[in-house]
């Protein structure tokens, strides 16, 4: 099972603050190993990349629960270039 709840707030400066999770459950895993639950804090800013709009994102996650040998934290960066169609 995979669930992705999130709460996001965007301000007037095109910055978005998000708290989310990407929870995974393996119902066939042994007891105590079923859940992977990260809490992710992200910041996204819309800005220009040359003549094109782009989204820059950075995030950090702490794992509330993970299987033995699983992660305890993660860092995420994302760059999205938006290429509008010509009219």
PDB file of N, CA, C and O in Angstrom:
ATOM      1  N   UNK A   1       0.849  -1.167   0.000  1.00  0.00           N
ATOM      2  CA  UNK A   1       0.000   0.000   0.000  1.00  0.00           C
ATOM      3  C   UNK A   1       0.897   1.232   0.000  1.00  0.00           C
ATOM      4  O   UNK A   1       1.941   1.243   0.652  1.00  0.00           O
ATOM      5  N   UNK A   2       0.500   2.247  -0.716  1.00  0.00           N
ATOM      6  CA  UNK A   2       1.237   3.499  -0.797  1.00  0.00           C
ATOM      7  C   UNK A   2       0.262   4.636  -0.561  1.00  0.00           C
ATOM      8  O   UNK A   2      -0.783   4.695  -1.208  1.00  0.00           O
ATOM      9  N   UNK A   3       0.586   5.545   0.359  1.00  0.00           N
ATOM     10  CA  UNK A   3      -0.235   6.740   0.582  1.00  0.00           C
ATOM     11  C   UNK A   3       0.678   7.955   0.586  1.00  0.00           C
ATOM     12  O   UNK A   3       1.833   7.875   1.002  1.00  0.00           O
ATOM     13  N   UNK A   4       0.146   9.088   0.116  1.00  0.00           N
ATOM     14  CA  UNK A   4       0.945  10.300   0.031  1.00  0.00           C
ATOM     15  C   UNK A   4       0.118  11.514   0.490  1.00  0.00           C
ATOM     16  O   UNK A   4      -0.272  12.343  -0.332  1.00  0.00           O
ATOM     17  N   UNK A   5      -0.146  11.617   1.790  1.00  0.00           N
ATOM     18  CA  UNK A   5      -0.847  12.815   2.263  1.00  0.00           C
ATOM     19  C   UNK A   5       0.105  14.010   2.252  1.00  0.00           C
ATOM     20  O   UNK A   5       1.311  13.854   2.446  1.00  0.00           O
ATOM     21  N   UNK A   6      -0.450  15.213   2.022  1.00  0.00           N
ATOM     22  CA  UNK A   6       0.389  16.403   2.019  1.00  0.00           C
ATOM     23  C   UNK A   6      -0.421  17.627   2.401  1.00  0.00           C
ATOM     24  O   UNK A   6      -1.645  17.653   2.264  1.00  0.00           O
ATOM     25  N   UNK A   7       0.272  18.626   2.875  1.00  0.00           N
ATOM     26  CA  UNK A   7      -0.300  19.925   3.171  1.00  0.00           C
ATOM     27  C   UNK A   7       0.685  20.946   2.629  1.00  0.00           C
ATOM     28  O   UNK A   7       1.869  20.907   2.963  1.00  0.00           O
ATOM     29  N   UNK A   8       0.201  21.867   1.788  1.00  0.00           N
ATOM     30  CA  UNK A   8       1.093  22.839   1.145  1.00  0.00           C
ATOM     31  C   UNK A   8       0.518  24.245   1.277  1.00  0.00           C
ATOM     32  O   UNK A   8      -0.698  24.438   1.267  1.00  0.00           O
ATOM     33  N   UNK A   9       1.404  25.213   1.399  1.00  0.00           N
ATOM     34  CA  UNK A   9       1.034  26.624   1.466  1.00  0.00           C
ATOM     35  C   UNK A   9       1.920  27.389   0.494  1.00  0.00           C
ATOM     36  O   UNK A   9       3.144  27.275   0.540  1.00  0.00           O
ATOM     37  N   UNK A  10       1.295  28.174  -0.393  1.00  0.00           N
ATOM     38  CA  UNK A  10       2.030  29.002  -1.341  1.00  0.00           C
ATOM     39  C   UNK A  10       1.799  30.468  -0.982  1.00  0.00           C
ATOM     40  O   UNK A  10       0.660  30.892  -0.786  1.00  0.00           O
ATOM     41  N   UNK A  11       2.883  31.238  -0.897  1.00  0.00           N
ATOM     42  CA  UNK A  11       2.736  32.652  -0.565  1.00  0.00           C
ATOM     43  C   UNK A  11       2.743  33.511  -1.832  1.00  0.00           C
ATOM     44  O   UNK A  11       2.858  32.992  -2.943  1.00  0.00           O
ATOM     45  N   UNK A  12       2.620  34.827  -1.652  1.00  0.00           N
ATOM     46  CA  UNK A  12       2.535  35.733  -2.805  1.00  0.00           C
ATOM     47  C   UNK A  12       3.853  35.896  -3.549  1.00  0.00           C
ATOM     48  O   UNK A  12       3.884  36.523  -4.607  1.00  0.00           O
ATOM     49  N   UNK A  13       4.943  35.346  -3.018  1.00  0.00           N
ATOM     50  CA  UNK A  13       6.247  35.420  -3.670  1.00  0.00           C
ATOM     51  C   UNK A  13       6.576  34.152  -4.450  1.00  0.00           C
ATOM     52  O   UNK A  13       7.733  33.920  -4.799  1.00  0.00           O
ATOM     53  N   UNK A  14       5.562  33.331  -4.724  1.00  0.00           N
ATOM     54  CA  UNK A  14       5.703  32.088  -5.495  1.00  0.00           C
ATOM     55  C   UNK A  14       6.595  31.064  -4.804  1.00  0.00           C
ATOM     56  O   UNK A  14       7.295  30.291  -5.459  1.00  0.00           O
ATOM     57  N   UNK A  15       6.562  31.067  -3.475  1.00  0.00           N
ATOM     58  CA  UNK A  15       7.284  30.065  -2.689  1.00  0.00           C
ATOM     59  C   UNK A  15       6.251  29.135  -2.050  1.00  0.00           C
ATOM     60  O   UNK A  15       5.226  29.588  -1.541  1.00  0.00           O
ATOM     61  N   UNK A  16       6.526  27.852  -2.083  1.00  0.00           N
ATOM     62  CA  UNK A  16       5.611  26.870  -1.510  1.00  0.00           C
ATOM     63  C   UNK A  16       6.322  26.093  -0.407  1.00  0.00           C
ATOM     64  O   UNK A  16       7.444  25.619  -0.583  1.00  0.00           O
ATOM     65  N   UNK A  17       5.651  25.974   0.722  1.00  0.00           N
ATOM     66  CA  UNK A  17       6.130  25.198   1.856  1.00  0.00           C
ATOM     67  C   UNK A  17       5.226  23.983   1.982  1.00  0.00           C
ATOM     68  O   UNK A  17       4.005  24.124   2.047  1.00  0.00           O
ATOM     69  N   UNK A  18       5.811  22.793   2.017  1.00  0.00           N
ATOM     70  CA  UNK A  18       5.039  21.555   2.015  1.00  0.00           C
ATOM     71  C   UNK A  18       5.518  20.619   3.116  1.00  0.00           C
ATOM     72  O   UNK A  18       6.717  20.486   3.358  1.00  0.00           O
ATOM     73  N   UNK A  19       4.570  19.979   3.773  1.00  0.00           N
ATOM     74  CA  UNK A  19       4.873  18.867   4.662  1.00  0.00           C
ATOM     75  C   UNK A  19       4.089  17.678   4.108  1.00  0.00           C
ATOM     76  O   UNK A  19       2.895  17.786   3.827  1.00  0.00           O
ATOM     77  N   UNK A  20       4.773  16.547   3.955  1.00  0.00           N
ATOM     78  CA  UNK A  20       4.120  15.394   3.339  1.00  0.00           C
ATOM     79  C   UNK A  20       4.732  14.107   3.858  1.00  0.00           C
ATOM     80  O   UNK A  20       5.668  14.109   4.657  1.00  0.00           O
ATOM     81  N   UNK A  21       4.172  13.010   3.377  1.00  0.00           N
ATOM     82  CA  UNK A  21       4.716  11.692   3.668  1.00  0.00           C
ATOM     83  C   UNK A  21       4.524  10.831   2.426  1.00  0.00           C
ATOM     84  O   UNK A  21       3.618  11.065   1.627  1.00  0.00           O
ATOM     85  N   UNK A  22       5.376   9.849   2.278  1.00  0.00           N
ATOM     86  CA  UNK A  22       5.259   8.851   1.203  1.00  0.00           C
ATOM     87  C   UNK A  22       5.304   7.491   1.883  1.00  0.00           C
ATOM     88  O   UNK A  22       6.284   6.754   1.777  1.00  0.00           O
ATOM     89  N   UNK A  23       4.232   7.181   2.575  1.00  0.00           N
ATOM     90  CA  UNK A  23       4.178   5.985   3.421  1.00  0.00           C
ATOM     91  C   UNK A  23       3.962   4.729   2.586  1.00  0.00           C
ATOM     92  O   UNK A  23       3.082   4.674   1.727  1.00  0.00           O
ATOM     93  N   UNK A  24       4.780   3.735   2.857  1.00  0.00           N
ATOM     94  CA  UNK A  24       4.686   2.445   2.170  1.00  0.00           C
ATOM     95  C   UNK A  24       4.459   1.367   3.230  1.00  0.00           C
ATOM     96  O   UNK A  24       5.113   1.354   4.273  1.00  0.00           O
ATOM     97  N   UNK A  25       3.526   0.472   2.941  1.00  0.00           N
ATOM     98  CA  UNK A  25       3.252  -0.654   3.828  1.00  0.00           C
ATOM     99  C   UNK A  25       3.373  -1.948   3.043  1.00  0.00           C
ATOM    100  O   UNK A  25       2.772  -2.099   1.980  1.00  0.00           O
ATOM    101  N   UNK A  26       4.154  -2.880   3.573  1.00  0.00           N
ATOM    102  CA  UNK A  26       4.301  -4.201   2.972  1.00  0.00           C
ATOM    103  C   UNK A  26       3.608  -5.187   3.910  1.00  0.00           C
ATOM    104  O   UNK A  26       4.177  -5.591   4.924  1.00  0.00           O
ATOM    105  N   UNK A  27       2.393  -5.567   3.570  1.00  0.00           N
ATOM    106  CA  UNK A  27       1.590  -6.424   4.440  1.00  0.00           C
ATOM    107  C   UNK A  27       2.166  -7.836   4.546  1.00  0.00           C
ATOM    108  O   UNK A  27       1.776  -8.588   5.439  1.00  0.00           O
ATOM    109  N   UNK A  28       3.074  -8.207   3.667  1.00  0.00           N
ATOM    110  CA  UNK A  28       3.662  -9.557   3.709  1.00  0.00           C
ATOM    111  C   UNK A  28       5.000  -9.600   4.448  1.00  0.00           C
ATOM    112  O   UNK A  28       5.593 -10.671   4.580  1.00  0.00           O
ATOM    113  N   UNK A  29       5.481  -8.459   4.929  1.00  0.00           N
ATOM    114  CA  UNK A  29       6.745  -8.415   5.667  1.00  0.00           C
ATOM    115  C   UNK A  29       6.556  -8.982   7.073  1.00  0.00           C
ATOM    116  O   UNK A  29       5.434  -9.086   7.569  1.00  0.00           O
ATOM    117  N   UNK A  30       7.664  -9.345   7.699  1.00  0.00           N
ATOM    118  CA  UNK A  30       7.580  -9.875   9.060  1.00  0.00           C
ATOM    119  C   UNK A  30       7.167  -8.769  10.029  1.00  0.00           C
ATOM    120  O   UNK A  30       7.279  -7.585   9.713  1.00  0.00           O
ATOM    121  N   UNK A  31       6.696  -9.158  11.192  1.00  0.00           N
ATOM    122  CA  UNK A  31       6.192  -8.226  12.197  1.00  0.00           C
ATOM    123  C   UNK A  31       7.256  -7.192  12.566  1.00  0.00           C
ATOM    124  O   UNK A  31       8.400  -7.545  12.852  1.00  0.00           O
ATOM    125  N   UNK A  32       6.875  -5.916  12.557  1.00  0.00           N
ATOM    126  CA  UNK A  32       7.788  -4.828  12.857  1.00  0.00           C
ATOM    127  C   UNK A  32       8.545  -4.308  11.659  1.00  0.00           C
ATOM    128  O   UNK A  32       9.278  -3.326  11.774  1.00  0.00           O
ATOM    129  N   UNK A  33       8.386  -4.940  10.514  1.00  0.00           N
ATOM    130  CA  UNK A  33       9.095  -4.541   9.299  1.00  0.00           C
ATOM    131  C   UNK A  33       8.136  -4.039   8.208  1.00  0.00           C
ATOM    132  O   UNK A  33       8.554  -3.812   7.073  1.00  0.00           O
ATOM    133  N   UNK A  34       6.874  -3.870   8.546  1.00  0.00           N
ATOM    134  CA  UNK A  34       5.862  -3.564   7.523  1.00  0.00           C
ATOM    135  C   UNK A  34       5.875  -2.115   7.040  1.00  0.00           C
ATOM    136  O   UNK A  34       5.546  -1.858   5.882  1.00  0.00           O
ATOM    137  N   UNK A  35       6.239  -1.180   7.884  1.00  0.00           N
ATOM    138  CA  UNK A  35       6.027   0.235   7.592  1.00  0.00           C
ATOM    139  C   UNK A  35       7.313   0.981   7.243  1.00  0.00           C
ATOM    140  O   UNK A  35       8.371   0.743   7.826  1.00  0.00           O
ATOM    141  N   UNK A  36       7.191   1.894   6.270  1.00  0.00           N
ATOM    142  CA  UNK A  36       8.208   2.897   5.963  1.00  0.00           C
ATOM    143  C   UNK A  36       7.470   4.232   5.950  1.00  0.00           C
ATOM    144  O   UNK A  36       6.651   4.495   5.069  1.00  0.00           O
ATOM    145  N   UNK A  37       7.777   5.083   6.955  1.00  0.00           N
ATOM    146  CA  UNK A  37       7.016   6.323   7.126  1.00  0.00           C
ATOM    147  C   UNK A  37       7.964   7.521   7.224  1.00  0.00           C
ATOM    148  O   UNK A  37       8.479   7.812   8.304  1.00  0.00           O
ATOM    149  N   UNK A  38       8.199   8.215   6.112  1.00  0.00           N
ATOM    150  CA  UNK A  38       8.986   9.449   6.186  1.00  0.00           C
ATOM    151  C   UNK A  38       8.068  10.662   6.391  1.00  0.00           C
ATOM    152  O   UNK A  38       6.936  10.684   5.907  1.00  0.00           O
ATOM    153  N   UNK A  39       8.565  11.650   7.103  1.00  0.00           N
ATOM    154  CA  UNK A  39       7.918  12.961   7.166  1.00  0.00           C
ATOM    155  C   UNK A  39       8.853  13.898   6.406  1.00  0.00           C
ATOM    156  O   UNK A  39      10.021  14.054   6.761  1.00  0.00           O
ATOM    157  N   UNK A  40       8.317  14.519   5.355  1.00  0.00           N
ATOM    158  CA  UNK A  40       9.134  15.294   4.419  1.00  0.00           C
ATOM    159  C   UNK A  40       8.762  16.777   4.505  1.00  0.00           C
ATOM    160  O   UNK A  40       7.590  17.144   4.419  1.00  0.00           O
ATOM    161  N   UNK A  41       9.785  17.617   4.676  1.00  0.00           N
ATOM    162  CA  UNK A  41       9.609  19.066   4.667  1.00  0.00           C
ATOM    163  C   UNK A  41      10.275  19.585   3.405  1.00  0.00           C
ATOM    164  O   UNK A  41      11.453  19.327   3.159  1.00  0.00           O
ATOM    165  N   UNK A  42       9.487  20.339   2.588  1.00  0.00           N
ATOM    166  CA  UNK A  42      10.002  20.802   1.294  1.00  0.00           C
ATOM    167  C   UNK A  42       9.765  22.294   1.108  1.00  0.00           C
ATOM    168  O   UNK A  42       8.795  22.855   1.617  1.00  0.00           O
ATOM    169  N   UNK A  43      10.666  22.919   0.372  1.00  0.00           N
ATOM    170  CA  UNK A  43      10.544  24.315  -0.023  1.00  0.00           C
ATOM    171  C   UNK A  43      10.699  24.370  -1.534  1.00  0.00           C
ATOM    172  O   UNK A  43      11.661  23.834  -2.084  1.00  0.00           O
ATOM    173  N   UNK A  44       9.752  25.016  -2.206  1.00  0.00           N
ATOM    174  CA  UNK A  44       9.787  25.160  -3.663  1.00  0.00           C
ATOM    175  C   UNK A  44       9.657  26.633  -4.023  1.00  0.00           C
ATOM    176  O   UNK A  44       8.844  27.350  -3.440  1.00  0.00           O
ATOM    177  N   UNK A  45      10.450  27.078  -4.974  1.00  0.00           N
ATOM    178  CA  UNK A  45      10.401  28.461  -5.432  1.00  0.00           C
ATOM    179  C   UNK A  45      10.301  28.484  -6.946  1.00  0.00           C
ATOM    180  O   UNK A  45      11.085  27.831  -7.634  1.00  0.00           O
ATOM    181  N   UNK A  46       9.338  29.233  -7.467  1.00  0.00           N
ATOM    182  CA  UNK A  46       9.231  29.462  -8.912  1.00  0.00           C
ATOM    183  C   UNK A  46      10.090  30.666  -9.257  1.00  0.00           C
ATOM    184  O   UNK A  46      10.015  31.706  -8.602  1.00  0.00           O
ATOM    185  N   UNK A  47      10.906  30.515 -10.292  1.00  0.00           N
ATOM    186  CA  UNK A  47      11.793  31.590 -10.732  1.00  0.00           C
ATOM    187  C   UNK A  47      12.136  31.356 -12.201  1.00  0.00           C
ATOM    188  O   UNK A  47      11.662  30.398 -12.812  1.00  0.00           O
ATOM    189  N   UNK A  48      12.940  32.214 -12.745  1.00  0.00           N
ATOM    190  CA  UNK A  48      13.360  32.084 -14.143  1.00  0.00           C
ATOM    191  C   UNK A  48      14.658  31.286 -14.241  1.00  0.00           C
ATOM    192  O   UNK A  48      15.519  31.352 -13.364  1.00  0.00           O
ATOM    193  N   UNK A  49      14.772  30.534 -15.327  1.00  0.00           N
ATOM    194  CA  UNK A  49      16.016  29.883 -15.729  1.00  0.00           C
ATOM    195  C   UNK A  49      16.253  30.366 -17.148  1.00  0.00           C
ATOM    196  O   UNK A  49      15.728  29.794 -18.103  1.00  0.00           O
ATOM    197  N   UNK A  50      17.037  31.408 -17.283  1.00  0.00           N
ATOM    198  CA  UNK A  50      17.154  32.059 -18.585  1.00  0.00           C
ATOM    199  C   UNK A  50      15.796  32.652 -18.937  1.00  0.00           C
ATOM    200  O   UNK A  50      15.208  33.358 -18.119  1.00  0.00           O
ATOM    201  N   UNK A  51      15.282  32.380 -20.144  1.00  0.00           N
ATOM    202  CA  UNK A  51      13.984  32.926 -20.532  1.00  0.00           C
ATOM    203  C   UNK A  51      12.793  32.067 -20.065  1.00  0.00           C
ATOM    204  O   UNK A  51      11.642  32.448 -20.277  1.00  0.00           O
ATOM    205  N   UNK A  52      13.058  30.926 -19.440  1.00  0.00           N
ATOM    206  CA  UNK A  52      11.999  29.981 -19.103  1.00  0.00           C
ATOM    207  C   UNK A  52      11.663  29.994 -17.612  1.00  0.00           C
ATOM    208  O   UNK A  52      12.541  30.196 -16.773  1.00  0.00           O
ATOM    209  N   UNK A  53      10.395  29.779 -17.291  1.00  0.00           N
ATOM    210  CA  UNK A  53      10.049  29.593 -15.877  1.00  0.00           C
ATOM    211  C   UNK A  53      10.560  28.231 -15.402  1.00  0.00           C
ATOM    212  O   UNK A  53      10.643  27.277 -16.175  1.00  0.00           O
ATOM    213  N   UNK A  54      10.898  28.166 -14.118  1.00  0.00           N
ATOM    214  CA  UNK A  54      11.409  26.913 -13.555  1.00  0.00           C
ATOM    215  C   UNK A  54      11.013  26.829 -12.086  1.00  0.00           C
ATOM    216  O   UNK A  54      10.748  27.841 -11.439  1.00  0.00           O
ATOM    217  N   UNK A  55      10.979  25.611 -11.579  1.00  0.00           N
ATOM    218  CA  UNK A  55      10.711  25.366 -10.165  1.00  0.00           C
ATOM    219  C   UNK A  55      11.950  24.737  -9.549  1.00  0.00           C
ATOM    220  O   UNK A  55      12.479  23.750 -10.061  1.00  0.00           O
ATOM    221  N   UNK A  56      12.404  25.309  -8.458  1.00  0.00           N
ATOM    222  CA  UNK A  56      13.553  24.808  -7.705  1.00  0.00           C
ATOM    223  C   UNK A  56      13.027  24.285  -6.372  1.00  0.00           C
ATOM    224  O   UNK A  56      12.273  24.979  -5.689  1.00  0.00           O
ATOM    225  N   UNK A  57      13.414  23.081  -5.999  1.00  0.00           N
ATOM    226  CA  UNK A  57      12.883  22.489  -4.776  1.00  0.00           C
ATOM    227  C   UNK A  57      13.998  21.827  -3.975  1.00  0.00           C
ATOM    228  O   UNK A  57      14.910  21.221  -4.537  1.00  0.00           O
ATOM    229  N   UNK A  58      13.907  21.952  -2.660  1.00  0.00           N
ATOM    230  CA  UNK A  58      14.800  21.249  -1.751  1.00  0.00           C
ATOM    231  C   UNK A  58      13.935  20.699  -0.611  1.00  0.00           C
ATOM    232  O   UNK A  58      12.992  21.346  -0.156  1.00  0.00           O
ATOM    233  N   UNK A  59      14.277  19.507  -0.171  1.00  0.00           N
ATOM    234  CA  UNK A  59      13.509  18.898   0.905  1.00  0.00           C
ATOM    235  C   UNK A  59      14.370  17.990   1.748  1.00  0.00           C
ATOM    236  O   UNK A  59      15.403  17.490   1.303  1.00  0.00           O
ATOM    237  N   UNK A  60      13.927  17.782   2.979  1.00  0.00           N
ATOM    238  CA  UNK A  60      14.609  16.873   3.890  1.00  0.00           C
ATOM    239  C   UNK A  60      13.535  16.031   4.575  1.00  0.00           C
ATOM    240  O   UNK A  60      12.436  16.509   4.858  1.00  0.00           O
ATOM    241  N   UNK A  61      13.872  14.782   4.830  1.00  0.00           N
ATOM    242  CA  UNK A  61      12.903  13.864   5.443  1.00  0.00           C
ATOM    243  C   UNK A  61      13.536  13.144   6.615  1.00  0.00           C
ATOM    244  O   UNK A  61      14.726  12.832   6.615  1.00  0.00           O
ATOM    245  N   UNK A  62      12.712  12.892   7.606  1.00  0.00           N
ATOM    246  CA  UNK A  62      13.086  12.064   8.753  1.00  0.00           C
ATOM    247  C   UNK A  62      12.121  10.886   8.767  1.00  0.00           C
ATOM    248  O   UNK A  62      10.914  11.063   8.604  1.00  0.00           O
ATOM    249  N   UNK A  63      12.648   9.700   8.959  1.00  0.00           N
ATOM    250  CA  UNK A  63      11.812   8.498   8.946  1.00  0.00           C
ATOM    251  C   UNK A  63      11.327   8.184  10.358  1.00  0.00           C
ATOM    252  O   UNK A  63      12.123   7.920  11.259  1.00  0.00           O
ATOM    253  N   UNK A  64      10.015   8.216  10.531  1.00  0.00           N
ATOM    254  CA  UNK A  64       9.432   7.839  11.809  1.00  0.00           C
ATOM    255  C   UNK A  64       9.498   6.333  12.014  1.00  0.00           C
ATOM    256  O   UNK A  64       9.604   5.851  13.141  1.00  0.00           O
ATOM    257  N   UNK A  65       9.435   5.600  10.911  1.00  0.00           N
ATOM    258  CA  UNK A  65       9.459   4.131  10.943  1.00  0.00           C
ATOM    259  C   UNK A  65      10.063   3.633   9.646  1.00  0.00           C
ATOM    260  O   UNK A  65       9.758   4.148   8.570  1.00  0.00           O
ATOM    261  N   UNK A  66      10.925   2.626   9.752  1.00  0.00           N
ATOM    262  CA  UNK A  66      11.456   1.973   8.554  1.00  0.00           C
ATOM    263  C   UNK A  66      11.943   0.582   8.943  1.00  0.00           C
ATOM    264  O   UNK A  66      12.267   0.344  10.107  1.00  0.00           O
ATOM    265  N   UNK A  67      12.000  -0.342   7.979  1.00  0.00           N
ATOM    266  CA  UNK A  67      12.474  -1.697   8.266  1.00  0.00           C
ATOM    267  C   UNK A  67      13.939  -1.697   8.688  1.00  0.00           C
ATOM    268  O   UNK A  67      14.652  -0.722   8.449  1.00  0.00           O
ATOM    269  N   UNK A  68      14.388  -2.768   9.307  1.00  0.00           N
ATOM    270  CA  UNK A  68      15.805  -2.910   9.649  1.00  0.00           C
ATOM    271  C   UNK A  68      16.648  -2.721   8.392  1.00  0.00           C
ATOM    272  O   UNK A  68      16.360  -3.311   7.351  1.00  0.00           O
ATOM    273  N   UNK A  69      17.675  -1.908   8.491  1.00  0.00           N
ATOM    274  CA  UNK A  69      18.526  -1.635   7.340  1.00  0.00           C
ATOM    275  C   UNK A  69      17.973  -0.545   6.442  1.00  0.00           C
ATOM    276  O   UNK A  69      18.614  -0.166   5.462  1.00  0.00           O
ATOM    277  N   UNK A  70      16.781  -0.031   6.765  1.00  0.00           N
ATOM    278  CA  UNK A  70      16.165   1.022   5.964  1.00  0.00           C
ATOM    279  C   UNK A  70      16.746   2.388   6.309  1.00  0.00           C
ATOM    280  O   UNK A  70      17.558   2.500   7.227  1.00  0.00           O
ATOM    281  N   UNK A  71      16.342   3.420   5.590  1.00  0.00           N
ATOM    282  CA  UNK A  71      16.897   4.753   5.803  1.00  0.00           C
ATOM    283  C   UNK A  71      16.409   5.383   7.109  1.00  0.00           C
ATOM    284  O   UNK A  71      15.373   4.999   7.652  1.00  0.00           O
ATOM    285  N   UNK A  72      17.175   6.352   7.598  1.00  0.00           N
ATOM    286  CA  UNK A  72      16.745   7.130   8.760  1.00  0.00           C
ATOM    287  C   UNK A  72      16.479   8.587   8.366  1.00  0.00           C
ATOM    288  O   UNK A  72      15.811   9.312   9.103  1.00  0.00           O
ATOM    289  N   UNK A  73      16.999   9.022   7.205  1.00  0.00           N
ATOM    290  CA  UNK A  73      16.746  10.363   6.696  1.00  0.00           C
ATOM    291  C   UNK A  73      17.005  10.368   5.190  1.00  0.00           C
ATOM    292  O   UNK A  73      17.560   9.417   4.640  1.00  0.00           O
ATOM    293  N   UNK A  74      16.592  11.459   4.532  1.00  0.00           N
ATOM    294  CA  UNK A  74      16.912  11.637   3.113  1.00  0.00           C
ATOM    295  C   UNK A  74      16.903  13.118   2.773  1.00  0.00           C
ATOM    296  O   UNK A  74      16.267  13.928   3.446  1.00  0.00           O
ATOM    297  N   UNK A  75      17.618  13.446   1.722  1.00  0.00           N
ATOM    298  CA  UNK A  75      17.675  14.789   1.174  1.00  0.00           C
ATOM    299  C   UNK A  75      17.193  14.707  -0.263  1.00  0.00           C
ATOM    300  O   UNK A  75      17.563  13.792  -0.999  1.00  0.00           O
ATOM    301  N   UNK A  76      16.368  15.662  -0.658  1.00  0.00           N
ATOM    302  CA  UNK A  76      15.811  15.657  -2.019  1.00  0.00           C
ATOM    303  C   UNK A  76      15.986  17.040  -2.630  1.00  0.00           C
ATOM    304  O   UNK A  76      15.688  18.050  -1.992  1.00  0.00           O
ATOM    305  N   UNK A  77      16.469  17.081  -3.864  1.00  0.00           N
ATOM    306  CA  UNK A  77      16.502  18.317  -4.637  1.00  0.00           C
ATOM    307  C   UNK A  77      15.851  18.040  -5.984  1.00  0.00           C
ATOM    308  O   UNK A  77      15.976  16.953  -6.548  1.00  0.00           O
ATOM    309  N   UNK A  78      15.157  19.046  -6.479  1.00  0.00           N
ATOM    310  CA  UNK A  78      14.462  18.900  -7.750  1.00  0.00           C
ATOM    311  C   UNK A  78      14.555  20.208  -8.529  1.00  0.00           C
ATOM    312  O   UNK A  78      14.446  21.296  -7.963  1.00  0.00           O
ATOM    313  N   UNK A  79      14.756  20.079  -9.818  1.00  0.00           N
ATOM    314  CA  UNK A  79      14.729  21.219 -10.726  1.00  0.00           C
ATOM    315  C   UNK A  79      13.775  20.855 -11.855  1.00  0.00           C
ATOM    316  O   UNK A  79      13.959  19.839 -12.526  1.00  0.00           O
ATOM    317  N   UNK A  80      12.752  21.688 -12.066  1.00  0.00           N
ATOM    318  CA  UNK A  80      11.778  21.438 -13.131  1.00  0.00           C
ATOM    319  C   UNK A  80      11.759  22.634 -14.067  1.00  0.00           C
ATOM    320  O   UNK A  80      11.402  23.742 -13.670  1.00  0.00           O
ATOM    321  N   UNK A  81      12.143  22.402 -15.301  1.00  0.00           N
ATOM    322  CA  UNK A  81      12.118  23.437 -16.329  1.00  0.00           C
ATOM    323  C   UNK A  81      10.779  23.366 -17.038  1.00  0.00           C
ATOM    324  O   UNK A  81      10.370  22.299 -17.495  1.00  0.00           O
ATOM    325  N   UNK A  82      10.092  24.501 -17.133  1.00  0.00           N
ATOM    326  CA  UNK A  82       8.776  24.553 -17.763  1.00  0.00           C
ATOM    327  C   UNK A  82       8.919  25.133 -19.162  1.00  0.00           C
ATOM    328  O   UNK A  82       9.341  26.277 -19.334  1.00  0.00           O
ATOM    329  N   UNK A  83       8.566  24.334 -20.153  1.00  0.00           N
ATOM    330  CA  UNK A  83       8.708  24.752 -21.551  1.00  0.00           C
ATOM    331  C   UNK A  83       7.325  24.989 -22.159  1.00  0.00           C
ATOM    332  O   UNK A  83       6.674  24.041 -22.599  1.00  0.00           O
ATOM    333  N   UNK A  84       6.876  26.233 -22.189  1.00  0.00           N
ATOM    334  CA  UNK A  84       5.552  26.511 -22.735  1.00  0.00           C
ATOM    335  C   UNK A  84       5.520  26.319 -24.249  1.00  0.00           C
ATOM    336  O   UNK A  84       6.516  26.524 -24.943  1.00  0.00           O
ATOM    337  N   UNK A  85       4.345  25.921 -24.741  1.00  0.00           N
ATOM    338  CA  UNK A  85       4.164  25.804 -26.194  1.00  0.00           C
ATOM    339  C   UNK A  85       3.999  27.179 -26.793  1.00  0.00           C
ATOM    340  O   UNK A  85       3.447  28.087 -26.171  1.00  0.00           O
ATOM    341  N   UNK A  86       4.489  27.320 -28.016  1.00  0.00           N
ATOM    342  CA  UNK A  86       4.268  28.591 -28.716  1.00  0.00           C
ATOM    343  C   UNK A  86       2.834  28.628 -29.221  1.00  0.00           C
ATOM    344  O   UNK A  86       2.255  27.596 -29.561  1.00  0.00           O
ATOM    345  N   UNK A  87       2.276  29.817 -29.263  1.00  0.00           N
ATOM    346  CA  UNK A  87       0.897  29.989 -29.734  1.00  0.00           C
ATOM    347  C   UNK A  87       0.861  30.168 -31.222  1.00  0.00           C
ATOM    348  O   UNK A  87      -0.214  30.327 -31.799  1.00  0.00           O
TER     349      UNK A  87
END
